[in-house]
């Protein structure tokens, strides 16, 4: 998944290390957690893009939200502001806190990691995912008949508009 690769490579992986430190886990465990949570995030992003005006709304959020700072300034992973911003992102993507909790529970079963750790990781990962997409879309513009970013974002999210078959992405499809 291209988005995970970009997050892991940003600033030499410093944001991932900072997140792991904040959560009190090792970097390898952080990567495992990210890999288990990311399909749910990308699936939700994809579904939002498919709604009327969804791509335009996402593009505007990426252009105006300054999310790239979460990858460019790894120390932000230690900030409560990052968690708050991540929770706002999750609220937009999932609609209800219960869905975020169900995502963390499913990821815990899939990865063997603790539910509590994954629940805390999810908002931080949401900020990094938005930061990764923000960096990817820098310099792109809207076109007269729509956005030229829809296909690019869909590919970046991992496949046909980011749809995930099975796993957490498939589980999310059942929740919405």
C-alpha positions in Angstrom: 0.0 0.0 0.0 1.6 3.2 -1.2 0.3 5.3 1.6 1.9 3.1 4.3 5.2 3.2 2.4 5.2 7.0 2.3 4.4 7.2 6.0 7.2 4.8 6.9 9.7 6.7 4.8 8.8 10.2 5.8 11.7 11.9 7.6 13.5 8.5 7.8 10.6 7.0 9.8 10.8 9.6 12.6 7.0 10.1 12.9 6.6 6.4 13.3 9.3 6.3 16.0 7.7 9.3 17.8 4.3 7.6 17.7 5.8 4.4 19.1 7.5 6.3 21.9 4.3 8.1 22.8 2.4 4.7 22.9 5.2 3.0 24.8 5.7 0.3 22.2 8.6 -0.7 19.8 8.9 0.6 16.3 8.1 -2.9 14.8 4.9 -3.2 16.9 3.9 0.3 15.7 4.4 -0.8 12.1 2.3 -3.9 12.7 -0.5 -1.8 14.2 -0.4 0.7 11.4 -0.6 -2.1 8.8 -3.6 -3.5 10.6 -5.4 -0.2 10.9 -4.7 1.5 7.6 -7.0 -0.6 5.4 -10.0 0.7 7.5 -8.8 4.3 7.1 -8.2 4.0 3.4 -11.5 2.2 2.9 -13.4 5.0 4.7 -11.5 7.6 2.7 -12.5 5.8 -0.5 -16.1 5.6 0.5 -16.2 9.3 1.3 -14.6 10.1 -2.1 -17.4 8.2 -3.8 -20.1 10.3 -2.2 -21.4 13.4 -4.0 -18.8 16.1 -3.6 -16.6 13.7 -1.6 -13.4 14.0 -3.8 -13.7 17.8 -3.8 -14.2 17.9 0.0 -11.2 15.6 0.5 -9.0 17.6 -1.9 -10.0 20.9 -0.1 -9.2 19.3 3.3 -5.8 18.1 2.0 -5.0 21.5 0.4 -6.1 23.6 3.4 -5.5 21.4 6.5 -1.7 21.5 6.7 -1.7 17.8 7.5 1.8 17.3 5.9 3.2 18.8 9.2 2.5 15.4 10.9 5.1 13.9 8.6 7.5 16.8 8.3 7.6 17.6 12.0 7.8 14.2 13.8 7.7 15.7 17.3 4.0 16.5 16.6 3.2 12.9 17.4 3.9 13.7 21.0 1.2 16.5 21.0 -2.3 16.2 22.3 -3.3 18.5 19.4 -2.3 15.7 17.0 -4.7 13.3 18.8 -7.5 15.9 18.7 -7.0 16.5 15.0 -6.9 12.8 14.4 -10.1 12.3 16.3 -11.7 15.0 14.1 -10.5 13.2 11.0 -11.9 9.9 12.3 -15.2 11.6 13.2 -15.5 12.7 9.6 -14.5 9.4 8.2 -16.4 7.0 10.5 -19.2 9.2 11.8 -19.4 7.7 15.2 -16.8 6.9 17.9 -18.3 3.4 18.1 -17.0 2.7 14.6 -13.4 3.7 15.6 -13.7 1.4 18.5 -14.8 -1.5 16.3 -12.0 -0.8 13.9 -9.5 -0.9 16.8 -11.1 -4.2 18.1 -10.9 -5.8 14.7 -7.3 -4.7 14.3 -6.5 -6.1 17.7 -7.9 -9.5 16.7 -6.1 -9.4 13.4 -2.7 -8.2 14.7 -2.6 -9.7 18.2 -1.8 -6.2 19.6 -3.7 -4.7 22.5 -7.0 -3.0 21.8 -6.0 0.0 24.0 -2.8 0.6 22.1 -4.5 0.4 18.7 -7.3 2.7 19.9 -4.7 5.3 20.9 -2.8 4.8 17.6 -5.8 5.3 15.3 -6.1 9.1 15.6 -2.3 9.5 15.2 -2.3 7.3 12.1 -5.2 9.3 10.7 -3.1 12.5 10.9 -0.2 10.7 9.2 -2.4 9.3 6.5 -3.8 12.7 5.7 -0.3 14.1 5.8 0.8 11.5 3.3 -2.1 12.3 1.0 -1.5 16.0 1.4 2.1 15.7 0.2 0.9 13.5 -2.7 -1.6 16.1 -3.9 0.6 19.2 -3.5 0.6 21.2 -6.7 -2.5 19.5 -8.1 -5.4 21.7 -9.1 -9.1 21.3 -9.7 -10.1 21.0 -13.3 -13.2 22.7 -14.7 -15.3 19.6 -14.9 -14.1 18.1 -11.7 -10.9 17.1 -10.0 -8.0 15.5 -11.7 -7.0 13.9 -8.3 -9.7 11.3 -8.0 -7.9 8.5 -9.8 -4.6 9.4 -8.3 -5.9 9.4 -4.8 -7.8 6.1 -5.5 -4.6 4.5 -6.7 -2.6 6.0 -3.7 -5.2 4.6 -1.3 -4.6 1.2 -2.6 -6.4 -0.1 -5.6 -9.8 0.6 -7.2 -10.6 3.8 -5.2 -8.9 2.3 -2.2 -11.5 -0.5 -1.7 -10.2 -3.3 0.5 -11.5 -6.8 0.1 -11.8 -8.7 3.4 -10.0 -7.6 6.5 -10.8 -4.3 8.2 -11.8 -2.7 4.9 -14.4 -5.4 4.3 -15.5 -5.1 7.9 -16.1 -1.4 7.5 -18.2 -2.0 4.4 -20.6 -4.0 6.6 -20.7 -1.1 9.2 -21.8 1.6 6.7 
